[in-house]
Amino acid sequence: MPGITSRSMLAAALALTLTAPARAETVKVAISKLIGYPAVPVALEHGYFKAEGLDVEMVYFDSAQPIAVAVASGDASFGVAGMSAGFYTLASQGQLRLVASSGGDAPGFYNLAFVASNKAYDAGLKSVHDLKGHSIAITQVGTSLHYAIGALAIKDGFSMSDVTVKPLQSNSNVISALSGGSVDAAVLPGAPILGPIKNGEIKLLAWSADVASNLTGSAAFVSTKAANERGDMVKKFMIAYRKGIKDFHDAFVTPDGVRKDQPTAPAMLKLMSDFSGVSADEIDRAIPYVDADGRIDAAGVANQIAWYKSQNLMKGDADTSNLIDSRYALLKVAGK
């Protein structure tokens, strides 16, 4: 009866193949460990990517521009970062597409901050409106940190030539320079500054949200190659991403849009503390604005592009109609 045995074994093997779960599709996401990038770590923790059949791996960077390069080069399929001139230059070359918003600034929500060294503060730099004539550190030229200075300059009526912008490559380098008094001020994300402020190493001048709000301070983007060739994967990623960003939004926002901790806030604070390495208490003081659906503020993106171009920080022409991939992205309607 060997033939029957062989047929039985073949049938059993076929049945096992048909019932075995499909192997998850691997997806790499370039990201920094910042509070303003919550959707991916939340979606991972809550199992949303797994439910879509995706095996998502976060690859960490310390500033925005290398994230854009990593996605454009194919080292990662997605990136979550501040919108830099480097990003827009690569996008103008057809290499990147915007698919969702991430953390930004809005009244009552805090993403970026203007801070001062103790040395400069003691010498009279008490207000963000007194920055004219001072040195201001950022991680890299042409980032959303740089753009925040530009937005303040427009509002306060001074020129970018009235300040000295010093790119120091990483958040840790900027904080060291502030602590040592070698720069007067800086613009930094909320997470890295909370500990030093609490310890008295630097002084908070103002949250960017209170002087020059930027709703789309950071965003999620995909390589054009992945957008065109792996459409099903991108759609699945966006389903999970939006669930993650909504969970974060709902933990800290009332139904009428006011910043206030909700019942899920303690668990969300712990999750983001584990992700960022910042204590839950400190994170609670600096929750960024996120749109509940990850919608993109196209007008805000256009303003960023215009400013970067005015400062000769980017090459090419990144038109929002091409940059924002309408196959996957949702747009924020003015006034809503």
C-alpha positions in Angstrom: 0.0 0.0 0.0 2.9 2.4 -0.5 1.0 4.4 -3.1 -1.9 5.1 -0.8 0.5 6.2 1.9 2.3 8.5 -0.5 -1.0 10.0 -1.7 -2.1 10.5 1.9 1.2 12.3 2.8 0.8 14.5 -0.3 -2.7 15.4 0.6 -1.7 16.2 4.2 1.1 18.4 3.0 -1.1 20.2 0.6 -3.7 20.8 3.3 -1.0 22.2 5.6 0.2 24.5 2.9 -3.3 25.8 2.2 -4.0 26.5 5.9 -0.6 28.0 6.9 -0.8 31.7 7.5 0.8 34.0 4.8 4.2 35.3 5.7 4.1 38.9 6.8 5.5 41.5 4.4 8.6 43.2 5.8 8.5 47.0 5.8 11.2 49.3 7.1 10.4 52.8 8.5 13.0 55.4 9.0 12.2 57.5 12.1 13.5 59.3 15.2 12.6 58.6 18.8 10.5 61.7 19.1 7.1 62.4 20.7 6.0 64.0 17.4 6.2 60.7 15.5 3.6 58.6 17.5 1.6 56.8 14.8 4.1 54.0 13.9 5.1 53.0 17.5 1.5 53.1 18.6 0.3 51.0 15.6 3.1 48.5 16.3 2.3 48.2 20.0 -1.5 47.9 19.3 -0.9 45.2 16.6 -2.4 47.2 13.8 0.5 46.5 11.3 0.4 42.8 12.2 -3.4 42.7 11.5 -2.6 44.0 8.0 0.0 41.3 7.4 3.0 43.7 7.8 6.2 43.1 9.7 7.2 46.7 10.4 10.8 47.5 11.6 11.7 51.0 12.8 15.2 52.2 11.8 16.4 55.1 13.9 18.0 58.4 12.9 18.9 61.5 14.9 17.7 64.2 12.4 15.3 64.6 9.5 17.4 64.9 6.4 19.0 61.4 6.7 15.5 59.9 7.0 14.5 61.4 3.6 17.8 60.1 2.1 17.2 56.6 3.5 13.7 56.4 2.0 14.8 57.9 -1.4 17.7 55.4 -1.6 15.5 52.4 -0.8 17.0 51.6 2.6 13.5 52.2 4.0 10.1 52.2 2.4 8.6 54.9 4.6 9.9 57.8 6.7 8.4 59.9 9.5 10.3 63.2 10.0 10.1 66.9 10.0 9.6 68.4 6.5 13.1 69.5 5.4 14.5 71.2 2.4 16.3 68.0 1.6 13.0 66.2 1.6 11.4 68.6 -0.8 14.4 68.6 -3.1 14.3 64.8 -3.3 10.5 65.0 -3.8 11.0 67.5 -6.7 13.2 64.8 -8.3 10.3 62.4 -8.2 11.7 60.2 -5.4 9.4 60.8 -2.5 5.6 61.2 -1.9 3.7 62.5 1.2 1.0 60.2 2.5 0.1 61.5 6.0 0.8 64.1 8.6 2.4 63.5 11.9 3.1 65.8 14.9 2.9 69.6 14.5 2.2 72.8 16.4 -1.1 74.3 17.3 -2.4 76.3 20.3 -2.4 74.1 23.3 -0.2 71.4 21.7 3.5 71.5 21.7 6.0 70.0 19.2 8.9 72.4 18.8 10.4 74.9 21.3 12.7 77.9 21.5 15.1 77.5 24.3 18.0 79.6 25.7 21.3 78.8 27.3 21.5 79.9 31.0 24.4 82.1 30.0 22.4 84.0 27.4 19.3 84.0 29.6 21.2 85.6 32.5 22.6 88.2 30.1 19.1 89.3 29.2 17.7 86.9 26.6 14.4 86.4 28.4 11.9 86.3 25.5 11.7 84.6 22.1 11.0 88.1 20.7 14.6 89.2 21.7 16.4 86.7 19.5 17.6 89.3 17.0 21.4 89.5 17.2 21.8 86.1 18.8 23.1 82.7 17.7 20.5 80.0 17.3 21.4 76.3 17.1 19.5 73.7 15.1 20.4 70.2 14.0 20.6 70.9 10.3 20.0 73.7 7.9 16.8 73.4 5.9 14.8 71.5 8.5 11.5 72.3 10.2 13.6 73.7 13.1 15.1 76.2 10.6 11.6 76.9 9.2 10.4 77.7 12.8 13.0 80.5 13.0 11.9 81.8 9.6 8.2 81.8 10.7 9.1 83.8 13.8 11.3 86.2 11.8 8.3 86.9 9.5 6.0 87.5 12.4 8.4 89.7 14.4 9.7 91.6 11.4 13.4 90.7 11.4 15.6 89.2 8.7 17.3 85.8 8.8 20.6 87.7 8.5 19.8 89.3 11.9 20.5 86.0 13.6 23.3 83.4 13.3 22.0 79.9 12.6 24.3 77.2 13.7 23.7 73.6 12.4 25.2 71.2 14.9 24.0 67.9 13.3 22.2 66.3 16.3 19.9 67.1 19.2 22.5 65.9 21.7 25.1 68.3 20.2 22.7 71.2 20.4 21.9 70.6 24.0 25.6 70.2 24.8 26.2 73.6 23.1 23.4 75.2 25.1 24.6 73.7 28.4 28.1 74.9 27.7 27.0 78.4 26.7 28.6 78.3 23.2 25.3 79.1 21.6 22.7 81.6 22.9 19.5 79.7 21.9 18.1 76.8 19.9 15.0 75.3 18.3 14.5 71.7 19.3 11.8 69.1 19.5 9.9 68.7 22.8 11.3 65.4 23.9 15.0 66.1 24.2 14.6 69.4 26.0 12.2 68.4 28.8 14.8 66.8 31.0 17.4 69.6 30.7 14.7 72.2 31.4 13.6 70.4 34.5 17.2 70.0 35.6 17.9 73.8 35.1 20.4 73.2 32.4 18.6 75.4 29.8 15.6 77.8 29.8 12.4 77.6 27.9 11.7 80.8 26.0 8.5 79.7 24.1 6.8 76.8 22.4 6.6 77.3 18.7 2.9 76.7 18.9 2.5 80.0 20.8 4.4 82.1 18.4 4.3 80.5 14.9 2.1 77.4 14.6 2.8 74.9 12.0 0.2 72.1 11.7 2.2 69.9 9.4 5.5 70.2 11.2 6.3 66.6 10.4 4.8 63.9 8.1 4.9 60.3 6.9 6.3 59.8 3.4 7.0 56.9 1.1 9.4 56.2 -1.7 7.9 56.8 -5.1 9.1 53.3 -6.1 7.1 51.7 -3.3 4.1 53.9 -3.9 4.0 52.8 -7.6 5.0 49.1 -7.2 3.8 48.1 -3.8 0.4 49.8 -3.7 -1.4 47.1 -1.7 1.4 47.3 0.9 1.1 51.1 1.1 -2.6 50.9 1.6 -2.3 48.4 4.4 0.4 50.5 6.0 -1.8 53.6 5.9 -4.8 51.7 7.5 -2.6 50.8 10.4 -0.9 54.2 10.5 -4.2 56.1 10.8 -5.4 53.8 13.5 -2.2 54.5 15.5 -2.4 58.3 15.1 -6.1 58.3 16.0 -5.3 56.4 19.2 -2.7 59.0 20.1 -5.1 61.8 19.3 -8.0 60.4 21.3 -5.8 59.9 24.4 -5.2 63.6 24.7 -7.9 65.5 23.0 -11.5 66.2 24.0 -14.3 65.9 21.4 -14.3 69.6 20.9 -10.5 69.7 20.2 -9.2 70.9 23.5 -6.0 69.4 24.9 -7.0 67.3 28.0 -5.9 63.8 29.1 -8.5 61.2 28.3 -9.0 57.7 30.0 -6.4 56.1 27.6 -3.8 58.8 28.4 -1.8 56.9 31.1 -1.3 53.9 28.8 -0.4 56.1 25.9 2.1 58.1 28.0 3.8 54.9 29.1 4.0 53.6 25.5 5.5 56.9 24.2 7.9 57.0 27.2 9.1 53.5 26.3 9.5 54.6 22.7 11.2 58.0 23.3 13.1 57.4 26.5 11.5 60.5 28.1 9.5 60.1 31.3 5.7 60.0 31.0 5.3 63.1 33.3 7.5 65.1 31.0 5.8 63.9 27.8 2.5 65.0 29.3 3.7 68.5 29.3 4.6 68.5 25.6 1.9 66.7 23.6 2.1 67.7 19.9 -0.8 68.4 17.7 -1.8 65.5 15.5 -4.8 65.2 13.1 -7.0 62.3 14.1 -6.9 61.0 10.5 -3.4 62.0 9.6 -4.7 64.5 7.1 -2.2 66.8 5.4 -2.4 70.6 5.5 -1.6 71.3 1.8 -1.5 75.0 2.3 1.0 74.6 5.2 3.2 72.4 2.9 3.1 75.0 0.2 4.2 77.7 2.7 7.2 75.6 3.8 8.3 75.0 0.2 8.0 78.7 -0.6 10.1 79.7 2.4 12.8 77.1 1.7 13.0 78.3 -1.9 13.2 82.0 -0.7 16.2 81.0 1.4 17.9 79.1 -1.5 17.8 76.0 0.6 16.2 73.6 -1.9 16.6 72.8 -5.6 13.8 72.0 -8.0 10.1 72.7 -7.8 8.1 70.5 -5.5 4.5 71.1 -6.5 2.0 70.0 -3.8 -0.3 68.4 -6.4 2.4 66.0 -7.3 4.1 65.7 -3.9 1.0 64.6 -2.0 0.0 61.2 -3.3 -3.7 61.3 -3.6 -3.9 57.5 -3.9 -3.1 57.2 -0.2 -3.2 60.7 1.4 -6.1 62.5 3.0 -6.2 66.4 2.8 -7.1 68.7 5.6 -9.9 71.1 4.5 -9.4 74.7 5.6 -11.4 75.6 8.7 -12.0 71.9 9.6 
